[in-house]
Amino acid sequence: MDPLGVGVIGSGFMGRTWARVATLCEGTELRAVAGGKRAPGLGADFGVEVMDSVGALIARDDVDIVVVTSPPNAHVGQVLAAAENGKHVLVEKPMARDSAECVAMIEACERAGTQLAVVSQHRYRDAPLAAKRLIDEGAIGSVRMVRVSGLDAWWDMTETHDEWKLDHEQIRVFADWGAHGCDVLRWFVGSPAVLAYAQYHTYADQPPPGQSILATYRFANDVMASVWMTYEVPEPRLGSALQFLITGSEGMIDVDAYGAVKLARDGEWSTVFEQVPFDSLDTGSAGRLEAYRRELDDVVQAVRTGLPAPVSGREGLLTQRMLDAVELCAQTGIAVDLTEPA
């Protein structure tokens, strides 16, 4: 079966990541890149054509899947253009700036009959997968409460040369991290959020605002969760940037998305899985790239079968609504009812 052609929009850290992934996936072939000041170097490194515009990339006959890695404020326009040209889309997180844009993207792809998938590599990483299997197998009984934490000492994108993320108008701090934290939380819980309350603050003198967040969610199956994100803890920090403590009726699971998975049963803790270490800032790290390759494999299967991708646009919308609720509640001080239509 012929490989599907991939075009990558954006040439930053994630653009380079997805260009590499497209060369690793057996079902795809990287055809072209476009967008961003680093596009010429990216195209040269991978031996593909650099298009002079995003529109030109989308219009190529040999591009079947468009991977959108541009800043979130560009996502909706680029996804709509791809759908109009009959292209399947894999869009980086956060899916968009708000739920209304997500709905527009979903509707455009559904009208066009094309796939819309959202990046959520942590669902494909070994440690979270091990935890999800334990939950699904009933290892802790029914899930009751979850604590999610992402505790870091810096909000500085200079290491990845993505300084645009320092602009609060282009991306909210919580949206960047929460697109992962909230998506994996909802995946573990197995139910949509129905109520949210949150506060945020920045303790440091430098922007952007909202570098520390405390949020709570209630889900349709009555699971309750707390979410603690901050980029303002002192060294040596408090573990990795994505951790979960899941309590159930019969046990508990402690999950480090970058490390160990521990199970508490019968009054004792045991380590049931240990993630092989990798460099999260290395675009060529095989250990880091494997999760992305698995997701692209699933997108290829969705294109070939016509079935929705596991992390579809509608999945992305549910996560975006959780992010929007935090922003709204932090501004108003009023809990947000997520049972209302988006």
C-alpha positions as CSV (number, residue, x, y, z in Angstrom):
1,M,0.0,0.0,0.0
2,D,1.4,3.4,-1.0
3,P,2.4,5.7,1.9
4,L,0.3,8.8,2.6
5,G,2.0,12.1,1.9
6,V,2.5,14.4,4.9
7,G,3.0,18.2,4.8
8,V,4.1,20.0,7.9
9,I,3.0,23.5,8.7
10,G,5.4,25.2,11.0
11,S,9.2,24.8,11.4
12,G,9.8,25.3,15.1
13,F,10.4,22.6,17.8
14,M,7.2,20.7,17.0
15,G,7.5,21.2,13.3
16,R,10.9,19.5,13.4
17,T,9.4,16.8,15.6
18,W,6.6,15.9,13.2
19,A,8.9,16.1,10.2
20,R,11.0,13.4,11.8
21,V,8.0,11.4,12.8
22,A,6.7,11.4,9.3
23,T,9.9,9.7,8.2
24,L,9.7,7.1,10.9
25,C,6.1,6.0,10.4
26,E,5.8,3.1,7.9
27,G,2.6,4.5,6.5
28,T,3.7,8.0,5.7
29,E,6.2,10.0,3.7
30,L,7.2,13.6,4.3
31,R,6.5,15.6,1.1
32,A,6.9,19.3,2.0
33,V,7.1,21.9,4.8
34,A,5.9,25.5,5.0
35,G,5.7,28.3,7.5
36,G,8.1,29.9,9.9
37,K,11.6,31.4,9.6
38,R,13.2,28.0,10.2
39,A,11.4,26.4,7.2
40,P,14.4,26.6,4.8
41,G,16.6,24.8,7.2
42,L,14.0,22.2,8.0
43,G,13.3,21.4,4.4
44,A,17.1,21.1,3.7
45,D,17.6,18.8,6.6
46,F,14.9,16.4,5.5
47,G,15.4,16.8,1.7
48,V,11.9,18.0,0.9
49,E,10.5,21.1,-0.8
50,V,9.9,24.2,1.2
51,M,6.7,25.8,0.0
52,D,6.4,29.6,-0.2
53,S,3.1,29.6,1.6
54,V,0.9,27.4,3.7
55,G,-1.8,27.5,1.0
56,A,0.7,26.2,-1.5
57,L,1.5,23.2,0.8
58,I,-2.2,22.5,1.4
59,A,-2.9,22.5,-2.4
60,R,-0.3,19.9,-3.2
61,D,-1.8,16.8,-4.8
62,D,0.8,14.6,-3.1
63,V,-0.1,15.7,0.4
64,D,-2.8,13.6,2.1
65,I,-2.2,14.6,5.8
66,V,-1.5,18.1,6.9
67,V,0.2,18.4,10.4
68,V,-0.4,21.8,11.9
69,T,2.3,22.9,14.3
70,S,1.8,26.7,14.1
71,P,0.7,28.9,17.1
72,P,-2.9,28.2,18.2
73,N,-4.2,31.5,16.8
74,A,-3.5,30.2,13.2
75,H,-5.0,26.7,13.7
76,V,-8.6,27.4,12.8
77,G,-7.8,29.1,9.4
78,Q,-5.3,26.5,8.4
79,V,-7.5,23.6,9.4
80,L,-10.5,25.1,7.5
81,A,-8.3,25.6,4.4
82,A,-7.0,22.0,4.6
83,A,-10.6,20.7,4.9
84,E,-11.7,22.7,1.9
85,N,-8.8,21.0,-0.1
86,G,-9.9,17.6,1.0
87,K,-6.9,17.0,3.4
88,H,-6.8,15.1,6.6
89,V,-5.5,17.0,9.6
90,L,-3.4,16.3,12.7
91,V,-3.3,19.6,14.7
92,E,-1.0,20.3,17.6
93,K,-2.3,21.1,21.1
94,P,-4.0,23.2,22.2
95,M,-6.4,22.5,19.4
96,A,-7.5,26.2,19.1
97,R,-7.9,29.4,21.1
98,D,-11.4,28.5,22.3
99,S,-14.2,26.0,21.9
100,A,-16.0,28.0,19.2
101,E,-12.9,27.6,16.9
102,C,-12.8,23.9,17.7
103,V,-16.4,23.5,16.6
104,A,-15.7,25.3,13.4
105,M,-12.8,23.0,12.7
106,I,-14.8,19.9,13.5
107,E,-17.7,20.9,11.3
108,A,-15.4,21.8,8.4
109,C,-13.7,18.4,8.4
110,E,-17.0,16.5,8.8
111,R,-18.5,18.4,5.8
112,A,-15.4,17.5,3.8
113,G,-15.3,13.9,5.0
114,T,-11.8,14.2,6.2
115,Q,-10.1,13.1,9.5
116,L,-9.4,15.7,12.2
117,A,-7.1,14.5,15.0
118,V,-5.4,16.3,17.9
119,V,-1.9,15.7,19.2
120,S,-1.9,13.9,22.6
121,Q,1.3,12.0,22.7
122,H,1.0,11.2,26.4
123,R,-1.9,8.9,25.6
124,Y,0.7,6.9,23.6
125,R,3.6,7.0,26.0
126,D,4.3,3.8,27.9
127,A,3.8,5.0,31.5
128,P,0.3,6.5,31.0
129,L,-0.6,3.5,28.9
130,A,0.4,1.2,31.7
131,A,-1.7,3.2,34.1
132,K,-4.7,3.1,31.8
133,R,-4.5,-0.7,31.5
134,L,-4.6,-1.0,35.3
135,I,-7.7,1.2,35.4
136,D,-9.4,-0.7,32.6
137,E,-8.6,-4.0,34.2
138,G,-10.2,-2.9,37.5
139,A,-6.9,-3.0,39.5
140,I,-8.1,-0.2,41.8
141,G,-11.8,-0.8,41.5
142,S,-13.9,2.3,40.4
143,V,-12.0,5.6,40.1
144,R,-13.1,8.1,42.7
145,M,-10.6,11.0,42.8
146,V,-7.6,12.2,40.9
147,R,-4.8,14.6,41.7
148,V,-2.9,16.0,38.7
149,S,0.3,18.1,39.0
150,G,2.7,19.8,36.7
151,L,5.3,21.5,38.8
152,D,8.2,23.3,37.2
153,A,10.7,26.1,37.9
154,W,10.5,28.0,34.6
155,W,8.3,29.3,31.9
156,D,11.1,29.9,29.3
157,M,10.8,28.7,25.7
158,T,14.3,29.8,24.7
159,E,15.6,26.2,24.9
160,T,13.2,25.2,22.1
161,H,13.4,28.6,20.3
162,D,9.7,29.0,20.7
163,E,9.7,32.4,22.3
164,W,6.3,33.2,20.8
165,K,4.9,31.1,23.7
166,L,5.9,34.0,26.0
167,D,3.1,36.1,24.4
168,H,0.0,35.7,26.5
169,E,-2.1,36.7,23.4
170,Q,-0.8,33.8,21.4
171,I,-1.2,31.1,24.1
172,R,-2.2,30.9,27.7
173,V,0.2,29.2,30.0
174,F,-2.4,26.8,31.3
175,A,-3.6,26.0,27.8
176,D,-0.1,24.9,26.8
177,W,0.3,22.4,29.7
178,G,-3.4,21.8,30.4
179,A,-4.0,20.5,26.9
180,H,-2.0,17.5,28.0
181,G,-2.9,17.4,31.7
182,C,-6.7,17.7,31.1
183,D,-6.8,15.4,28.1
184,V,-5.0,12.5,30.0
185,L,-7.1,13.2,33.1
186,R,-10.3,12.8,31.2
187,W,-8.9,9.7,29.4
188,F,-8.1,8.1,32.8
189,V,-11.5,9.1,34.3
190,G,-13.5,7.9,31.2
191,S,-16.0,10.7,31.4
192,P,-16.5,14.3,30.4
193,A,-16.1,17.2,32.9
194,V,-19.4,18.8,34.0
195,L,-18.2,21.4,36.5
196,A,-15.0,23.5,36.9
197,Y,-13.6,26.0,39.3
198,A,-10.2,27.6,39.1
199,Q,-7.9,30.4,40.3
200,Y,-4.6,31.6,38.8
201,H,-1.8,33.9,39.7
202,T,1.8,34.8,38.8
203,Y,4.1,35.3,41.8
204,A,7.1,36.4,39.8
205,D,7.6,39.9,38.4
206,Q,8.0,38.8,34.8
207,P,5.2,37.9,32.4
208,P,3.2,36.1,31.2
209,P,0.3,36.0,33.7
210,G,-1.2,32.7,34.9
211,Q,2.0,30.8,35.7
212,S,0.4,29.1,38.7
213,I,-3.1,27.5,38.5
214,L,-5.2,25.6,41.0
215,A,-8.3,24.0,39.4
216,T,-11.0,21.5,40.4
217,Y,-13.2,19.5,38.1
218,R,-16.2,17.2,38.6
219,F,-17.0,14.6,36.0
220,A,-20.2,13.1,34.8
221,N,-19.4,9.8,36.5
222,D,-18.9,11.7,39.8
223,V,-15.2,11.5,39.8
224,M,-13.5,14.6,41.3
225,A,-10.1,15.9,40.4
226,S,-7.7,18.7,41.5
227,V,-5.2,20.2,39.0
228,W,-2.1,22.0,40.3
229,M,0.1,23.6,37.6
230,T,2.9,26.0,38.4
231,Y,6.2,27.2,36.8
232,E,7.2,28.9,40.0
233,V,8.5,26.2,42.3
234,P,12.2,26.6,43.4
235,E,14.8,24.0,42.5
236,P,15.1,21.1,42.8
237,R,11.4,21.1,41.7
238,L,8.9,18.3,42.6
239,G,9.3,15.6,40.1
240,S,8.4,15.6,36.4
241,A,6.0,18.0,34.6
242,L,3.1,15.6,34.5
243,Q,2.1,13.4,37.4
244,F,-1.2,11.8,38.5
245,L,-2.4,10.2,41.8
246,I,-5.5,8.2,41.0
247,T,-7.6,6.8,43.9
248,G,-10.1,4.1,43.5
249,S,-12.5,2.0,45.6
250,E,-9.9,-0.7,46.0
251,G,-6.5,0.8,45.4
252,M,-4.4,3.7,44.1
253,I,-2.1,4.4,41.1
254,D,0.7,6.9,41.2
255,V,1.8,7.8,37.7
256,D,4.8,9.8,36.5
257,A,4.2,10.3,32.7
258,Y,8.0,10.4,32.3
259,G,8.9,7.8,35.0
260,A,7.4,5.1,37.2
261,V,3.9,3.7,37.6
262,K,3.2,2.5,41.1
263,L,0.2,0.5,42.3
264,A,-1.2,0.4,45.9
265,R,-3.2,-2.7,46.7
266,D,-3.7,-4.6,50.0
267,G,-1.9,-1.9,52.0
268,E,1.3,-1.9,50.0
269,W,2.9,0.0,47.1
270,S,4.7,-1.7,44.3
271,T,6.3,-0.4,41.1
272,V,4.6,-2.0,38.1
273,F,6.3,-0.1,35.3
274,E,9.3,2.2,34.7
275,Q,9.4,4.5,31.7
276,V,12.8,4.3,29.9
277,P,14.3,7.8,30.3
278,F,14.5,10.1,27.3
279,D,15.4,13.7,26.6
280,S,12.1,15.7,26.2
281,L,14.0,18.6,24.5
282,D,15.7,16.4,21.9
283,T,13.8,16.4,18.6
284,G,15.7,13.3,17.5
285,S,15.3,11.2,20.7
286,A,13.9,7.8,19.7
287,G,12.4,7.4,23.1
288,R,10.6,10.7,22.9
289,L,9.5,10.2,19.2
290,E,7.9,6.8,19.7
291,A,4.7,8.1,21.3
292,Y,4.3,10.6,18.4
293,R,4.9,7.8,15.8
294,R,2.2,5.7,17.5
295,E,-0.3,8.5,17.2
296,L,0.5,9.1,13.6
297,D,0.1,5.4,12.9
298,D,-3.4,5.7,14.4
299,V,-4.2,8.7,12.1
300,V,-3.1,6.7,9.1
301,Q,-5.4,3.8,10.2
302,A,-8.2,6.3,10.5
303,V,-7.6,7.7,7.1
304,R,-7.6,4.2,5.6
305,T,-10.6,2.8,7.4
306,G,-12.7,5.9,7.7
307,L,-13.2,5.4,11.4
308,P,-12.5,8.4,13.7
309,A,-9.0,8.7,15.1
310,P,-8.7,7.9,18.8
311,V,-7.9,11.5,19.7
312,S,-10.4,13.1,17.3
313,G,-11.5,16.7,17.0
314,R,-14.4,15.9,19.2
315,E,-12.0,14.6,21.9
316,G,-10.0,17.8,21.5
317,L,-13.2,19.9,22.0
318,L,-13.9,18.2,25.3
319,T,-10.4,19.1,26.5
320,Q,-10.6,22.7,25.1
321,R,-13.8,23.2,27.1
322,M,-12.0,22.3,30.3
323,L,-9.3,24.9,29.4
324,D,-11.9,27.5,28.5
325,A,-13.6,26.9,31.9
326,V,-10.4,27.6,33.8
327,E,-9.9,30.9,32.0
328,L,-13.5,32.0,32.5
329,C,-13.7,31.0,36.2
330,A,-10.3,32.7,36.9
331,Q,-11.7,35.9,35.5
332,T,-15.1,35.8,37.2
333,G,-14.6,33.8,40.3
334,I,-17.8,31.7,39.4
335,A,-17.8,28.0,38.9
336,V,-18.4,27.0,35.2
337,D,-21.2,24.5,34.3
338,L,-19.8,22.4,31.5
339,T,-23.1,20.6,30.8
340,E,-24.2,23.6,28.7
341,P,-23.6,23.1,24.9
342,A,-20.3,24.4,23.5
